[in-house]
């Protein structure tokens, strides 16, 4: 599934910090109240402080690889939601991963070509959301 909405991401990284759920985080299982929650990993992509020197052709190639990497994680059911922010702040975008912990999320995202090229750095933290999170209807259809 194409994730073309990420074309607007630009900026240059290594991996950053991770955090795990607090020890006192509640178990948010469904108790008949309709609030069946689970922990996802919320990963932010931040413009690197020291940007790599890439010409426009190289940067375009890296960004194509970045989008292909995100597409592969989405197709594998690892990424549930992903996209850029609509402003020009240093935090450029995010990915919500359905994995058990921040270390696993960071491992998936650290091999992203944009991170490898020094365009983005990563940060990960747990985010509680509905266990039935399904945004597939909102995803763009692949180009013919």
C-alpha positions as CSV (number, residue, x, y, z in Angstrom):
1,X,0.0,0.0,0.0
2,X,1.6,3.3,-1.0
3,X,2.3,5.8,1.7
4,X,2.7,8.8,-0.6
5,X,1.7,11.3,2.1
6,X,5.2,11.0,3.5
7,X,6.7,12.8,0.5
8,X,6.6,16.0,2.5
9,X,9.1,14.8,5.1
10,X,12.5,16.4,4.7
11,X,15.3,17.4,7.0
12,X,19.0,14.6,8.1
13,X,20.1,10.7,11.6
14,X,20.8,8.1,14.1
15,X,18.6,6.5,16.5
16,X,17.5,8.4,19.7
17,X,15.9,7.4,22.9
18,X,13.4,4.8,23.9
19,X,11.1,4.3,26.9
20,X,9.0,1.5,28.1
21,X,5.6,1.6,29.8
22,X,5.6,2.8,33.3
23,X,5.6,0.0,35.9
24,X,2.3,1.4,37.2
25,X,0.6,1.6,33.8
26,X,-2.8,0.0,34.2
27,X,-3.8,-3.2,32.4
28,X,-6.5,-1.8,30.2
29,X,-8.2,-5.0,29.1
30,X,-11.9,-4.8,28.1
31,X,-14.0,-5.2,31.2
32,X,-17.3,-4.9,29.3
33,X,-17.1,-1.1,29.1
34,X,-15.9,-1.0,25.5
35,X,-12.4,0.3,26.3
36,X,-10.2,-2.6,25.2
37,X,-6.8,-0.8,25.1
38,X,-3.3,-1.9,24.3
39,X,0.2,-0.4,24.1
40,X,1.6,0.6,20.7
41,X,4.9,2.3,20.1
42,X,4.8,5.9,19.0
43,X,8.0,6.7,17.0
44,X,8.8,10.3,16.0
45,X,11.2,11.2,13.2
46,X,13.1,14.4,13.9
47,X,15.3,16.4,11.6
48,X,18.9,15.6,12.6
49,X,20.9,18.4,14.1
50,X,23.8,17.7,11.8
51,X,22.4,17.1,8.4
52,X,24.2,15.0,5.8
53,X,25.4,16.6,2.7
54,X,23.3,15.1,-0.1
55,X,22.6,16.4,-3.5
56,X,19.0,16.5,-4.6
57,X,19.3,13.3,-6.6
58,X,20.8,11.4,-3.7
59,X,18.2,12.9,-1.3
60,X,15.4,11.9,-3.6
61,X,16.7,8.3,-3.8
62,X,16.9,8.2,0.0
63,X,13.4,9.4,0.4
64,X,12.1,6.9,-2.1
65,X,13.8,4.2,0.0
66,X,12.3,5.8,3.1
67,X,8.8,5.5,1.7
68,X,9.4,2.0,0.4
69,X,10.5,1.0,3.9
70,X,7.4,2.4,5.5
71,X,5.3,0.7,2.9
72,X,6.9,-2.6,3.7
73,X,6.2,-2.2,7.4
74,X,2.6,-1.1,6.7
75,X,2.1,-4.1,4.4
76,X,3.5,-6.4,7.1
77,X,1.0,-5.1,9.6
78,X,3.7,-3.5,11.8
79,X,2.9,0.1,11.2
80,X,-0.7,1.0,12.0
81,X,-0.6,4.7,11.2
82,X,2.1,6.9,9.8
83,X,2.5,10.4,8.3
84,X,4.2,13.8,8.4
85,X,3.2,16.7,10.5
86,X,1.8,19.7,8.7
87,X,4.3,22.3,9.9
88,X,8.0,23.0,9.6
89,X,9.1,22.1,13.1
90,X,12.0,19.7,13.7
91,X,9.8,16.8,14.5
92,X,8.8,15.9,11.0
93,X,6.5,12.9,11.4
94,X,5.5,9.8,13.3
95,X,4.8,6.1,12.9
96,X,2.6,4.1,15.2
97,X,3.9,0.6,15.4
98,X,2.1,-2.5,16.7
99,X,5.1,-4.2,18.3
100,X,5.6,-5.2,22.0
101,X,8.2,-2.7,23.0
102,X,10.3,0.4,22.1
103,X,13.4,-1.6,21.4
104,X,11.6,-3.6,18.7
105,X,10.1,-0.4,17.2
106,X,13.5,1.2,17.1
107,X,15.0,-1.9,15.4
108,X,12.4,-1.7,12.7
109,X,12.8,2.0,12.2
110,X,16.6,2.2,12.5
111,X,17.1,0.5,9.1
112,X,15.0,3.1,7.4
113,X,17.2,4.7,4.6
114,X,16.5,8.2,5.9
115,X,17.8,7.3,9.3
116,X,20.8,5.5,7.9
117,X,21.6,8.6,5.7
118,X,21.5,10.9,8.7
119,X,18.3,12.8,7.6
120,X,16.2,11.8,10.7
121,X,16.7,10.7,14.3
122,X,14.2,8.6,16.1
123,X,12.5,8.6,19.5
124,X,10.0,6.0,20.7
125,X,7.6,5.9,23.5
126,X,4.6,3.7,24.4
127,X,1.1,5.0,23.5
128,X,-2.1,3.4,24.7
129,X,-4.9,3.2,22.1
130,X,-7.8,1.0,21.1
131,X,-6.8,-2.6,20.5
132,X,-9.0,-2.6,17.5
133,X,-7.3,0.4,15.9
134,X,-8.0,0.0,12.1
135,X,-7.2,2.9,9.7
136,X,-7.0,0.7,6.6
137,X,-10.1,2.4,5.1
138,X,-8.3,5.8,5.3
139,X,-5.2,4.5,3.6
140,X,-4.6,5.6,0.0
141,X,-5.1,3.1,-2.8
142,X,-2.0,2.0,-4.7
143,X,-1.5,3.8,-8.0
144,X,-2.6,1.8,-11.0
